[in-house]
Amino acid sequence: MIMVRAIVRPEKADDVLAALMDAGFPAVTKFSVAGRGKQRGIKIGEVTYDEIPKTMLMSVVKNADRDFVIETIMAAARSGKKGAFGDGKIFVSPVDEVYTVSSGVCETATPEEA
């Protein structure tokens, strides 16, 4: 299993959520976040905004679905056909175990997924 964390423009978050839902991946956690990338914020006139509002979407999926989920997110989050500076980032991390709080059941990664 892997965790996919996508940081996207807030106005693109609903498009990404809809694309994931349509693709069969409805389980997503959504956060409002703020930060900056290499551009160190944005300057408009005399005012510099050090932190820019973004939305983080987090989902755990099977390793076999990794590329499909990433491509789905990129297609929905990209501005225009070529994309634009500030469209976001996607981070992928391994997940060894997942616990369901209500039942106490632990789902572990299968050897194929490790």
PDB file as gemmi writes it, atoms N, CA and C in Angstrom:
CRYST1    1.000    1.000    1.000  90.00  90.00  90.00 P 1                      
ATOM      1  N   MET A   1       0.843  -1.173   0.000  1.00  0.00           N  
ATOM      2  CA  MET A   1       0.000   0.000   0.000  1.00  0.00           C  
ATOM      3  C   MET A   1       0.892   1.241   0.000  1.00  0.00           C  
ATOM      4  N   ILE A   2       0.357   2.305  -0.545  1.00  0.00           N  
ATOM      5  CA  ILE A   2       1.070   3.579  -0.557  1.00  0.00           C  
ATOM      6  C   ILE A   2       0.124   4.697  -0.129  1.00  0.00           C  
ATOM      7  N   MET A   3       0.716   5.768   0.396  1.00  0.00           N  
ATOM      8  CA  MET A   3      -0.050   6.968   0.689  1.00  0.00           C  
ATOM      9  C   MET A   3       0.309   8.002  -0.366  1.00  0.00           C  
ATOM     10  N   VAL A   4      -0.709   8.547  -0.984  1.00  0.00           N  
ATOM     11  CA  VAL A   4      -0.533   9.602  -1.973  1.00  0.00           C  
ATOM     12  C   VAL A   4      -1.028  10.884  -1.338  1.00  0.00           C  
ATOM     13  N   ARG A   5      -0.126  11.878  -1.245  1.00  0.00           N  
ATOM     14  CA  ARG A   5      -0.491  13.199  -0.741  1.00  0.00           C  
ATOM     15  C   ARG A   5      -0.316  14.182  -1.884  1.00  0.00           C  
ATOM     16  N   ALA A   6      -1.406  14.811  -2.277  1.00  0.00           N  
ATOM     17  CA  ALA A   6      -1.381  15.773  -3.376  1.00  0.00           C  
ATOM     18  C   ALA A   6      -1.682  17.155  -2.826  1.00  0.00           C  
ATOM     19  N   ILE A   7      -0.792  18.093  -3.099  1.00  0.00           N  
ATOM     20  CA  ILE A   7      -1.026  19.485  -2.725  1.00  0.00           C  
ATOM     21  C   ILE A   7      -1.391  20.212  -4.011  1.00  0.00           C  
ATOM     22  N   VAL A   8      -2.610  20.743  -4.061  1.00  0.00           N  
ATOM     23  CA  VAL A   8      -3.140  21.323  -5.292  1.00  0.00           C  
ATOM     24  C   VAL A   8      -3.727  22.708  -5.018  1.00  0.00           C  
ATOM     25  N   ARG A   9      -3.983  23.422  -6.102  1.00  0.00           N  
ATOM     26  CA  ARG A   9      -4.667  24.714  -5.987  1.00  0.00           C  
ATOM     27  C   ARG A   9      -6.069  24.467  -5.391  1.00  0.00           C  
ATOM     28  N   PRO A  10      -6.523  25.320  -4.475  1.00  0.00           N  
ATOM     29  CA  PRO A  10      -7.842  25.119  -3.867  1.00  0.00           C  
ATOM     30  C   PRO A  10      -8.976  25.033  -4.892  1.00  0.00           C  
ATOM     31  N   GLU A  11      -8.867  25.802  -5.969  1.00  0.00           N  
ATOM     32  CA  GLU A  11      -9.930  25.781  -6.978  1.00  0.00           C  
ATOM     33  C   GLU A  11      -9.935  24.500  -7.807  1.00  0.00           C  
ATOM     34  N   LYS A  12      -8.882  23.683  -7.688  1.00  0.00           N  
ATOM     35  CA  LYS A  12      -8.809  22.415  -8.414  1.00  0.00           C  
ATOM     36  C   LYS A  12      -9.164  21.213  -7.535  1.00  0.00           C  
ATOM     37  N   ALA A  13      -9.284  21.420  -6.235  1.00  0.00           N  
ATOM     38  CA  ALA A  13      -9.518  20.309  -5.306  1.00  0.00           C  
ATOM     39  C   ALA A  13     -10.791  19.526  -5.638  1.00  0.00           C  
ATOM     40  N   ASP A  14     -11.880  20.212  -5.911  1.00  0.00           N  
ATOM     41  CA  ASP A  14     -13.131  19.508  -6.226  1.00  0.00           C  
ATOM     42  C   ASP A  14     -13.015  18.722  -7.530  1.00  0.00           C  
ATOM     43  N   ASP A  15     -12.274  19.244  -8.507  1.00  0.00           N  
ATOM     44  CA  ASP A  15     -12.056  18.505  -9.757  1.00  0.00           C  
ATOM     45  C   ASP A  15     -11.284  17.215  -9.494  1.00  0.00           C  
ATOM     46  N   VAL A  16     -10.270  17.301  -8.629  1.00  0.00           N  
ATOM     47  CA  VAL A  16      -9.470  16.117  -8.296  1.00  0.00           C  
ATOM     48  C   VAL A  16     -10.321  15.109  -7.535  1.00  0.00           C  
ATOM     49  N   LEU A  17     -11.087  15.580  -6.550  1.00  0.00           N  
ATOM     50  CA  LEU A  17     -11.960  14.680  -5.791  1.00  0.00           C  
ATOM     51  C   LEU A  17     -12.964  13.978  -6.702  1.00  0.00           C  
ATOM     52  N   ALA A  18     -13.553  14.715  -7.627  1.00  0.00           N  
ATOM     53  CA  ALA A  18     -14.520  14.119  -8.563  1.00  0.00           C  
ATOM     54  C   ALA A  18     -13.842  13.096  -9.470  1.00  0.00           C  
ATOM     55  N   ALA A  19     -12.645  13.408  -9.954  1.00  0.00           N  
ATOM     56  CA  ALA A  19     -11.915  12.483 -10.827  1.00  0.00           C  
ATOM     57  C   ALA A  19     -11.559  11.201 -10.076  1.00  0.00           C  
ATOM     58  N   LEU A  20     -11.124  11.329  -8.826  1.00  0.00           N  
ATOM     59  CA  LEU A  20     -10.812  10.134  -8.033  1.00  0.00           C  
ATOM     60  C   LEU A  20     -12.070   9.313  -7.762  1.00  0.00           C  
ATOM     61  N   MET A  21     -13.172   9.980  -7.455  1.00  0.00           N  
ATOM     62  CA  MET A  21     -14.436   9.278  -7.215  1.00  0.00           C  
ATOM     63  C   MET A  21     -14.864   8.516  -8.471  1.00  0.00           C  
ATOM     64  N   ASP A  22     -14.815   9.182  -9.619  1.00  0.00           N  
ATOM     65  CA  ASP A  22     -15.194   8.543 -10.882  1.00  0.00           C  
ATOM     66  C   ASP A  22     -14.279   7.378 -11.229  1.00  0.00           C  
ATOM     67  N   ALA A  23     -13.015   7.451 -10.785  1.00  0.00           N  
ATOM     68  CA  ALA A  23     -12.041   6.398 -11.076  1.00  0.00           C  
ATOM     69  C   ALA A  23     -12.125   5.248 -10.071  1.00  0.00           C  
ATOM     70  N   GLY A  24     -13.004   5.372  -9.063  1.00  0.00           N  
ATOM     71  CA  GLY A  24     -13.181   4.295  -8.100  1.00  0.00           C  
ATOM     72  C   GLY A  24     -12.352   4.432  -6.838  1.00  0.00           C  
ATOM     73  N   PHE A  25     -11.886   5.639  -6.538  1.00  0.00           N  
ATOM     74  CA  PHE A  25     -11.082   5.893  -5.345  1.00  0.00           C  
ATOM     75  C   PHE A  25     -11.741   6.999  -4.509  1.00  0.00           C  
ATOM     76  N   PRO A  26     -12.840   6.663  -3.798  1.00  0.00           N  
ATOM     77  CA  PRO A  26     -13.588   7.680  -3.062  1.00  0.00           C  
ATOM     78  C   PRO A  26     -12.974   8.065  -1.714  1.00  0.00           C  
ATOM     79  N   ALA A  27     -12.075   7.247  -1.164  1.00  0.00           N  
ATOM     80  CA  ALA A  27     -11.543   7.484   0.182  1.00  0.00           C  
ATOM     81  C   ALA A  27     -10.407   8.500   0.141  1.00  0.00           C  
ATOM     82  N   VAL A  28     -10.715   9.726   0.535  1.00  0.00           N  
ATOM     83  CA  VAL A  28      -9.740  10.814   0.501  1.00  0.00           C  
ATOM     84  C   VAL A  28      -9.940  11.682   1.740  1.00  0.00           C  
ATOM     85  N   THR A  29      -8.840  12.140   2.319  1.00  0.00           N  
ATOM     86  CA  THR A  29      -8.881  13.118   3.398  1.00  0.00           C  
ATOM     87  C   THR A  29      -8.426  14.448   2.818  1.00  0.00           C  
ATOM     88  N   LYS A  30      -9.146  15.514   3.162  1.00  0.00           N  
ATOM     89  CA  LYS A  30      -8.888  16.834   2.579  1.00  0.00           C  
ATOM     90  C   LYS A  30      -8.507  17.814   3.691  1.00  0.00           C  
ATOM     91  N   PHE A  31      -7.416  18.560   3.461  1.00  0.00           N  
ATOM     92  CA  PHE A  31      -6.941  19.567   4.407  1.00  0.00           C  
ATOM     93  C   PHE A  31      -6.786  20.899   3.686  1.00  0.00           C  
ATOM     94  N   SER A  32      -7.068  21.980   4.368  1.00  0.00           N  
ATOM     95  CA  SER A  32      -6.680  23.303   3.879  1.00  0.00           C  
ATOM     96  C   SER A  32      -5.300  23.577   4.463  1.00  0.00           C  
ATOM     97  N   VAL A  33      -4.350  23.893   3.603  1.00  0.00           N  
ATOM     98  CA  VAL A  33      -2.975  24.149   4.036  1.00  0.00           C  
ATOM     99  C   VAL A  33      -2.480  25.444   3.400  1.00  0.00           C  
ATOM    100  N   ALA A  34      -1.336  25.906   3.855  1.00  0.00           N  
ATOM    101  CA  ALA A  34      -0.696  27.077   3.259  1.00  0.00           C  
ATOM    102  C   ALA A  34       0.798  26.819   3.227  1.00  0.00           C  
ATOM    103  N   GLY A  35       1.437  27.299   2.205  1.00  0.00           N  
ATOM    104  CA  GLY A  35       2.876  27.103   2.108  1.00  0.00           C  
ATOM    105  C   GLY A  35       3.420  27.784   0.873  1.00  0.00           C  
ATOM    106  N   ARG A  36       4.669  27.439   0.575  1.00  0.00           N  
ATOM    107  CA  ARG A  36       5.297  28.005  -0.613  1.00  0.00           C  
ATOM    108  C   ARG A  36       6.263  26.982  -1.175  1.00  0.00           C  
ATOM    109  N   GLY A  37       6.522  27.108  -2.437  1.00  0.00           N  
ATOM    110  CA  GLY A  37       7.480  26.242  -3.103  1.00  0.00           C  
ATOM    111  C   GLY A  37       8.754  27.007  -3.400  1.00  0.00           C  
ATOM    112  N   LYS A  38       9.387  26.636  -4.481  1.00  0.00           N  
ATOM    113  CA  LYS A  38      10.643  27.265  -4.880  1.00  0.00           C  
ATOM    114  C   LYS A  38      10.500  28.759  -5.129  1.00  0.00           C  
ATOM    115  N   GLN A  39       9.283  29.175  -5.483  1.00  0.00           N  
ATOM    116  CA  GLN A  39       9.069  30.590  -5.817  1.00  0.00           C  
ATOM    117  C   GLN A  39       9.088  31.485  -4.588  1.00  0.00           C  
ATOM    118  N   ARG A  40       9.094  30.894  -3.374  1.00  0.00           N  
ATOM    119  CA  ARG A  40       9.133  31.647  -2.113  1.00  0.00           C  
ATOM    120  C   ARG A  40       7.954  32.602  -1.955  1.00  0.00           C  
ATOM    121  N   GLY A  41       6.800  32.187  -2.380  1.00  0.00           N  
ATOM    122  CA  GLY A  41       5.613  33.024  -2.273  1.00  0.00           C  
ATOM    123  C   GLY A  41       5.340  33.748  -3.578  1.00  0.00           C  
ATOM    124  N   ILE A  42       4.549  34.784  -3.501  1.00  0.00           N  
ATOM    125  CA  ILE A  42       4.182  35.546  -4.699  1.00  0.00           C  
ATOM    126  C   ILE A  42       4.156  37.029  -4.342  1.00  0.00           C  
ATOM    127  N   LYS A  43       4.614  37.855  -5.248  1.00  0.00           N  
ATOM    128  CA  LYS A  43       4.615  39.294  -5.027  1.00  0.00           C  
ATOM    129  C   LYS A  43       3.615  39.938  -5.974  1.00  0.00           C  
ATOM    130  N   ILE A  44       2.688  40.685  -5.403  1.00  0.00           N  
ATOM    131  CA  ILE A  44       1.689  41.414  -6.180  1.00  0.00           C  
ATOM    132  C   ILE A  44       1.839  42.886  -5.805  1.00  0.00           C  
ATOM    133  N   GLY A  45       2.365  43.650  -6.728  1.00  0.00           N  
ATOM    134  CA  GLY A  45       2.657  45.051  -6.437  1.00  0.00           C  
ATOM    135  C   GLY A  45       3.741  45.138  -5.381  1.00  0.00           C  
ATOM    136  N   GLU A  46       3.452  45.842  -4.317  1.00  0.00           N  
ATOM    137  CA  GLU A  46       4.418  46.000  -3.221  1.00  0.00           C  
ATOM    138  C   GLU A  46       4.244  44.943  -2.127  1.00  0.00           C  
ATOM    139  N   VAL A  47       3.211  44.114  -2.254  1.00  0.00           N  
ATOM    140  CA  VAL A  47       2.900  43.144  -1.208  1.00  0.00           C  
ATOM    141  C   VAL A  47       3.430  41.759  -1.598  1.00  0.00           C  
ATOM    142  N   THR A  48       4.144  41.113  -0.669  1.00  0.00           N  
ATOM    143  CA  THR A  48       4.635  39.755  -0.867  1.00  0.00           C  
ATOM    144  C   THR A  48       3.844  38.816   0.029  1.00  0.00           C  
ATOM    145  N   TYR A  49       3.293  37.775  -0.574  1.00  0.00           N  
ATOM    146  CA  TYR A  49       2.564  36.751   0.156  1.00  0.00           C  
ATOM    147  C   TYR A  49       3.501  35.554   0.302  1.00  0.00           C  
ATOM    148  N   ASP A  50       4.005  35.343   1.530  1.00  0.00           N  
ATOM    149  CA  ASP A  50       4.968  34.274   1.773  1.00  0.00           C  
ATOM    150  C   ASP A  50       4.327  32.892   1.736  1.00  0.00           C  
ATOM    151  N   GLU A  51       3.090  32.813   2.148  1.00  0.00           N  
ATOM    152  CA  GLU A  51       2.395  31.528   2.163  1.00  0.00           C  
ATOM    153  C   GLU A  51       1.147  31.627   1.310  1.00  0.00           C  
ATOM    154  N   ILE A  52       1.002  30.655   0.443  1.00  0.00           N  
ATOM    155  CA  ILE A  52      -0.108  30.645  -0.515  1.00  0.00           C  
ATOM    156  C   ILE A  52      -1.074  29.536  -0.113  1.00  0.00           C  
ATOM    157  N   PRO A  53      -2.385  29.810  -0.112  1.00  0.00           N  
ATOM    158  CA  PRO A  53      -3.353  28.772   0.235  1.00  0.00           C  
ATOM    159  C   PRO A  53      -3.342  27.634  -0.780  1.00  0.00           C  
ATOM    160  N   LYS A  54      -3.346  26.425  -0.272  1.00  0.00           N  
ATOM    161  CA  LYS A  54      -3.414  25.211  -1.093  1.00  0.00           C  
ATOM    162  C   LYS A  54      -4.335  24.228  -0.398  1.00  0.00           C  
ATOM    163  N   THR A  55      -4.641  23.131  -1.069  1.00  0.00           N  
ATOM    164  CA  THR A  55      -5.428  22.056  -0.486  1.00  0.00           C  
ATOM    165  C   THR A  55      -4.613  20.771  -0.586  1.00  0.00           C  
ATOM    166  N   MET A  56      -4.537  20.022   0.523  1.00  0.00           N  
ATOM    167  CA  MET A  56      -3.858  18.738   0.502  1.00  0.00           C  
ATOM    168  C   MET A  56      -4.903  17.630   0.506  1.00  0.00           C  
ATOM    169  N   LEU A  57      -4.756  16.705  -0.423  1.00  0.00           N  
ATOM    170  CA  LEU A  57      -5.623  15.539  -0.511  1.00  0.00           C  
ATOM    171  C   LEU A  57      -4.766  14.320  -0.217  1.00  0.00           C  
ATOM    172  N   MET A  58      -5.242  13.459   0.672  1.00  0.00           N  
ATOM    173  CA  MET A  58      -4.461  12.310   1.108  1.00  0.00           C  
ATOM    174  C   MET A  58      -5.288  11.045   0.942  1.00  0.00           C  
ATOM    175  N   SER A  59      -4.667  10.016   0.346  1.00  0.00           N  
ATOM    176  CA  SER A  59      -5.364   8.759   0.134  1.00  0.00           C  
ATOM    177  C   SER A  59      -4.371   7.611   0.204  1.00  0.00           C  
ATOM    178  N   VAL A  60      -4.813   6.463   0.697  1.00  0.00           N  
ATOM    179  CA  VAL A  60      -3.999   5.248   0.712  1.00  0.00           C  
ATOM    180  C   VAL A  60      -4.590   4.291  -0.310  1.00  0.00           C  
ATOM    181  N   VAL A  61      -3.747   3.811  -1.215  1.00  0.00           N  
ATOM    182  CA  VAL A  61      -4.188   2.915  -2.290  1.00  0.00           C  
ATOM    183  C   VAL A  61      -3.219   1.743  -2.415  1.00  0.00           C  
ATOM    184  N   LYS A  62      -3.638   0.737  -3.127  1.00  0.00           N  
ATOM    185  CA  LYS A  62      -2.770  -0.414  -3.384  1.00  0.00           C  
ATOM    186  C   LYS A  62      -1.647  -0.014  -4.342  1.00  0.00           C  
ATOM    187  N   ASN A  63      -0.509  -0.648  -4.184  1.00  0.00           N  
ATOM    188  CA  ASN A  63       0.640  -0.351  -5.058  1.00  0.00           C  
ATOM    189  C   ASN A  63       0.286  -0.497  -6.533  1.00  0.00           C  
ATOM    190  N   ALA A  64      -0.551  -1.458  -6.855  1.00  0.00           N  
ATOM    191  CA  ALA A  64      -0.927  -1.695  -8.249  1.00  0.00           C  
ATOM    192  C   ALA A  64      -1.683  -0.513  -8.853  1.00  0.00           C  
ATOM    193  N   ASP A  65      -2.330   0.291  -8.009  1.00  0.00           N  
ATOM    194  CA  ASP A  65      -3.114   1.435  -8.478  1.00  0.00           C  
ATOM    195  C   ASP A  65      -2.317   2.740  -8.487  1.00  0.00           C  
ATOM    196  N   ARG A  66      -1.077   2.696  -8.042  1.00  0.00           N  
ATOM    197  CA  ARG A  66      -0.229   3.879  -7.872  1.00  0.00           C  
ATOM    198  C   ARG A  66      -0.207   4.784  -9.091  1.00  0.00           C  
ATOM    199  N   ASP A  67       0.240   4.267 -10.226  1.00  0.00           N  
ATOM    200  CA  ASP A  67       0.397   5.100 -11.421  1.00  0.00           C  
ATOM    201  C   ASP A  67      -0.932   5.664 -11.907  1.00  0.00           C  
ATOM    202  N   PHE A  68      -1.993   4.844 -11.846  1.00  0.00           N  
ATOM    203  CA  PHE A  68      -3.304   5.300 -12.289  1.00  0.00           C  
ATOM    204  C   PHE A  68      -3.809   6.457 -11.422  1.00  0.00           C  
ATOM    205  N   VAL A  69      -3.651   6.325 -10.107  1.00  0.00           N  
ATOM    206  CA  VAL A  69      -4.114   7.371  -9.189  1.00  0.00           C  
ATOM    207  C   VAL A  69      -3.312   8.654  -9.402  1.00  0.00           C  
ATOM    208  N   ILE A  70      -1.996   8.527  -9.544  1.00  0.00           N  
ATOM    209  CA  ILE A  70      -1.156   9.708  -9.764  1.00  0.00           C  
ATOM    210  C   ILE A  70      -1.528  10.399 -11.077  1.00  0.00           C  
ATOM    211  N   GLU A  71      -1.712   9.645 -12.137  1.00  0.00           N  
ATOM    212  CA  GLU A  71      -2.102  10.231 -13.425  1.00  0.00           C  
ATOM    213  C   GLU A  71      -3.467  10.894 -13.339  1.00  0.00           C  
ATOM    214  N   THR A  72      -4.392  10.288 -12.604  1.00  0.00           N  
ATOM    215  CA  THR A  72      -5.729  10.859 -12.427  1.00  0.00           C  
ATOM    216  C   THR A  72      -5.640  12.202 -11.704  1.00  0.00           C  
ATOM    217  N   ILE A  73      -4.853  12.260 -10.656  1.00  0.00           N  
ATOM    218  CA  ILE A  73      -4.687  13.508  -9.904  1.00  0.00           C  
ATOM    219  C   ILE A  73      -4.041  14.576 -10.777  1.00  0.00           C  
ATOM    220  N   MET A  74      -2.963  14.205 -11.473  1.00  0.00           N  
ATOM    221  CA  MET A  74      -2.258  15.190 -12.303  1.00  0.00           C  
ATOM    222  C   MET A  74      -3.162  15.756 -13.390  1.00  0.00           C  
ATOM    223  N   ALA A  75      -3.934  14.901 -14.027  1.00  0.00           N  
ATOM    224  CA  ALA A  75      -4.813  15.366 -15.096  1.00  0.00           C  
ATOM    225  C   ALA A  75      -5.866  16.342 -14.569  1.00  0.00           C  
ATOM    226  N   ALA A  76      -6.404  16.055 -13.390  1.00  0.00           N  
ATOM    227  CA  ALA A  76      -7.460  16.912 -12.831  1.00  0.00           C  
ATOM    228  C   ALA A  76      -6.915  18.185 -12.187  1.00  0.00           C  
ATOM    229  N   ALA A  77      -5.692  18.142 -11.690  1.00  0.00           N  
ATOM    230  CA  ALA A  77      -5.126  19.294 -10.969  1.00  0.00           C  
ATOM    231  C   ALA A  77      -4.380  20.264 -11.879  1.00  0.00           C  
ATOM    232  N   ARG A  78      -4.003  19.805 -13.065  1.00  0.00           N  
ATOM    233  CA  ARG A  78      -3.196  20.635 -13.969  1.00  0.00           C  
ATOM    234  C   ARG A  78      -4.023  21.780 -14.542  1.00  0.00           C  
ATOM    235  N   SER A  79      -3.426  22.964 -14.587  1.00  0.00           N  
ATOM    236  CA  SER A  79      -4.056  24.142 -15.201  1.00  0.00           C  
ATOM    237  C   SER A  79      -3.779  24.118 -16.698  1.00  0.00           C  
ATOM    238  N   GLY A  80      -4.819  24.075 -17.489  1.00  0.00           N  
ATOM    239  CA  GLY A  80      -4.640  24.036 -18.942  1.00  0.00           C  
ATOM    240  C   GLY A  80      -4.005  22.725 -19.388  1.00  0.00           C  
ATOM    241  N   LYS A  81      -3.609  22.649 -20.645  1.00  0.00           N  
ATOM    242  CA  LYS A  81      -3.038  21.416 -21.183  1.00  0.00           C  
ATOM    243  C   LYS A  81      -1.604  21.190 -20.743  1.00  0.00           C  
ATOM    244  N   LYS A  82      -0.840  22.266 -20.596  1.00  0.00           N  
ATOM    245  CA  LYS A  82       0.573  22.135 -20.239  1.00  0.00           C  
ATOM    246  C   LYS A  82       0.838  22.319 -18.756  1.00  0.00           C  
ATOM    247  N   GLY A  83      -0.132  22.819 -18.010  1.00  0.00           N  
ATOM    248  CA  GLY A  83       0.084  23.088 -16.604  1.00  0.00           C  
ATOM    249  C   GLY A  83       0.677  24.472 -16.397  1.00  0.00           C  
ATOM    250  N   ALA A  84       0.752  24.863 -15.132  1.00  0.00           N  
ATOM    251  CA  ALA A  84       1.271  26.186 -14.791  1.00  0.00           C  
ATOM    252  C   ALA A  84       2.034  26.104 -13.482  1.00  0.00           C  
ATOM    253  N   PHE A  85       2.921  27.056 -13.293  1.00  0.00           N  
ATOM    254  CA  PHE A  85       3.687  27.172 -12.066  1.00  0.00           C  
ATOM    255  C   PHE A  85       2.718  27.258 -10.898  1.00  0.00           C  
ATOM    256  N   GLY A  86       2.924  26.460  -9.869  1.00  0.00           N  
ATOM    257  CA  GLY A  86       2.054  26.494  -8.694  1.00  0.00           C  
ATOM    258  C   GLY A  86       0.891  25.519  -8.736  1.00  0.00           C  
ATOM    259  N   ASP A  87       0.866  24.622  -9.742  1.00  0.00           N  
ATOM    260  CA  ASP A  87      -0.224  23.637  -9.810  1.00  0.00           C  
ATOM    261  C   ASP A  87      -0.176  22.636  -8.662  1.00  0.00           C  
ATOM    262  N   GLY A  88       1.000  22.419  -8.076  1.00  0.00           N  
ATOM    263  CA  GLY A  88       1.076  21.560  -6.903  1.00  0.00           C  
ATOM    264  C   GLY A  88       2.154  20.503  -6.984  1.00  0.00           C  
ATOM    265  N   LYS A  89       2.119  19.610  -6.017  1.00  0.00           N  
ATOM    266  CA  LYS A  89       3.058  18.503  -5.891  1.00  0.00           C  
ATOM    267  C   LYS A  89       2.304  17.265  -5.449  1.00  0.00           C  
ATOM    268  N   ILE A  90       2.882  16.104  -5.785  1.00  0.00           N  
ATOM    269  CA  ILE A  90       2.340  14.831  -5.319  1.00  0.00           C  
ATOM    270  C   ILE A  90       3.476  14.092  -4.618  1.00  0.00           C  
ATOM    271  N   PHE A  91       3.208  13.638  -3.399  1.00  0.00           N  
ATOM    272  CA  PHE A  91       4.186  12.886  -2.621  1.00  0.00           C  
ATOM    273  C   PHE A  91       3.665  11.468  -2.429  1.00  0.00           C  
ATOM    274  N   VAL A  92       4.530  10.477  -2.599  1.00  0.00           N  
ATOM    275  CA  VAL A  92       4.155   9.077  -2.472  1.00  0.00           C  
ATOM    276  C   VAL A  92       5.032   8.441  -1.397  1.00  0.00           C  
ATOM    277  N   SER A  93       4.400   7.765  -0.428  1.00  0.00           N  
ATOM    278  CA  SER A  93       5.112   7.125   0.674  1.00  0.00           C  
ATOM    279  C   SER A  93       4.579   5.715   0.895  1.00  0.00           C  
ATOM    280  N   PRO A  94       5.422   4.792   1.328  1.00  0.00           N  
ATOM    281  CA  PRO A  94       4.936   3.440   1.637  1.00  0.00           C  
ATOM    282  C   PRO A  94       4.088   3.437   2.910  1.00  0.00           C  
ATOM    283  N   VAL A  95       3.132   2.525   2.963  1.00  0.00           N  
ATOM    284  CA  VAL A  95       2.289   2.329   4.143  1.00  0.00           C  
ATOM    285  C   VAL A  95       2.388   0.851   4.515  1.00  0.00           C  
ATOM    286  N   ASP A  96       2.837   0.574   5.732  1.00  0.00           N  
ATOM    287  CA  ASP A  96       3.014  -0.809   6.177  1.00  0.00           C  
ATOM    288  C   ASP A  96       1.754  -1.403   6.780  1.00  0.00           C  
ATOM    289  N   GLU A  97       1.043  -0.586   7.555  1.00  0.00           N  
ATOM    290  CA  GLU A  97      -0.147  -1.070   8.245  1.00  0.00           C  
ATOM    291  C   GLU A  97      -1.219   0.012   8.264  1.00  0.00           C  
ATOM    292  N   VAL A  98      -2.482  -0.451   8.257  1.00  0.00           N  
ATOM    293  CA  VAL A  98      -3.623   0.449   8.380  1.00  0.00           C  
ATOM    294  C   VAL A  98      -4.568  -0.164   9.414  1.00  0.00           C  
ATOM    295  N   TYR A  99      -4.914   0.616  10.428  1.00  0.00           N  
ATOM    296  CA  TYR A  99      -5.817   0.150  11.476  1.00  0.00           C  
ATOM    297  C   TYR A  99      -7.160   0.852  11.340  1.00  0.00           C  
ATOM    298  N   THR A 100      -8.230   0.080  11.446  1.00  0.00           N  
ATOM    299  CA  THR A 100      -9.574   0.643  11.502  1.00  0.00           C  
ATOM    300  C   THR A 100      -9.917   0.820  12.972  1.00  0.00           C  
ATOM    301  N   VAL A 101     -10.159   2.037  13.385  1.00  0.00           N  
ATOM    302  CA  VAL A 101     -10.355   2.351  14.796  1.00  0.00           C  
ATOM    303  C   VAL A 101     -11.576   1.626  15.353  1.00  0.00           C  
ATOM    304  N   SER A 102     -12.701   1.638  14.633  1.00  0.00           N  
ATOM    305  CA  SER A 102     -13.936   1.065  15.170  1.00  0.00           C  
ATOM    306  C   SER A 102     -13.843  -0.438  15.412  1.00  0.00           C  
ATOM    307  N   SER A 103     -13.156  -1.163  14.540  1.00  0.00           N  
ATOM    308  CA  SER A 103     -13.086  -2.619  14.674  1.00  0.00           C  
ATOM    309  C   SER A 103     -11.772  -3.108  15.260  1.00  0.00           C  
ATOM    310  N   GLY A 104     -10.749  -2.273  15.211  1.00  0.00           N  
ATOM    311  CA  GLY A 104      -9.436  -2.696  15.678  1.00  0.00           C  
ATOM    312  C   GLY A 104      -8.696  -3.571  14.685  1.00  0.00           C  
ATOM    313  N   VAL A 105      -9.269  -3.773  13.513  1.00  0.00           N  
ATOM    314  CA  VAL A 105      -8.659  -4.630  12.496  1.00  0.00           C  
ATOM    315  C   VAL A 105      -7.469  -3.922  11.865  1.00  0.00           C  
ATOM    316  N   CYS A 106      -6.396  -4.693  11.689  1.00  0.00           N  
ATOM    317  CA  CYS A 106      -5.195  -4.173  11.045  1.00  0.00           C  
ATOM    318  C   CYS A 106      -5.075  -4.792   9.665  1.00  0.00           C  
ATOM    319  N   GLU A 107      -4.904  -3.941   8.673  1.00  0.00           N  
ATOM    320  CA  GLU A 107      -4.666  -4.404   7.305  1.00  0.00           C  
ATOM    321  C   GLU A 107      -3.193  -4.146   7.012  1.00  0.00           C  
ATOM    322  N   THR A 108      -2.457  -5.183   6.699  1.00  0.00           N  
ATOM    323  CA  THR A 108      -1.036  -5.020   6.405  1.00  0.00           C  
ATOM    324  C   THR A 108      -0.795  -5.169   4.912  1.00  0.00           C  
ATOM    325  N   ALA A 109       0.305  -4.613   4.468  1.00  0.00           N  
ATOM    326  CA  ALA A 109       0.683  -4.727   3.059  1.00  0.00           C  
ATOM    327  C   ALA A 109       1.010  -6.177   2.763  1.00  0.00           C  
ATOM    328  N   THR A 110       0.535  -6.670   1.631  1.00  0.00           N  
ATOM    329  CA  THR A 110       0.871  -8.026   1.209  1.00  0.00           C  
ATOM    330  C   THR A 110       2.300  -8.036   0.686  1.00  0.00           C  
ATOM    331  N   PRO A 111       2.950  -9.198   0.635  1.00  0.00           N  
ATOM    332  CA  PRO A 111       4.329  -9.244   0.119  1.00  0.00           C  
ATOM    333  C   PRO A 111       4.475  -8.632  -1.275  1.00  0.00           C  
ATOM    334  N   GLU A 112       3.467  -8.768  -2.109  1.00  0.00           N  
ATOM    335  CA  GLU A 112       3.510  -8.193  -3.448  1.00  0.00           C  
ATOM    336  C   GLU A 112       3.530  -6.662  -3.399  1.00  0.00           C  
ATOM    337  N   GLU A 113       2.910  -6.111  -2.346  1.00  0.00           N  
ATOM    338  CA  GLU A 113       2.824  -4.654  -2.223  1.00  0.00           C  
ATOM    339  C   GLU A 113       4.028  -4.059  -1.525  1.00  0.00           C  
ATOM    340  N   ALA A 114       4.750  -4.852  -0.784  1.00  0.00           N  
ATOM    341  CA  ALA A 114       5.895  -4.334  -0.006  1.00  0.00           C  
ATOM    342  C   ALA A 114       7.034  -3.899  -0.886  1.00  0.00           C  
TER     343      ALA A 114                                                      
END                                                                             
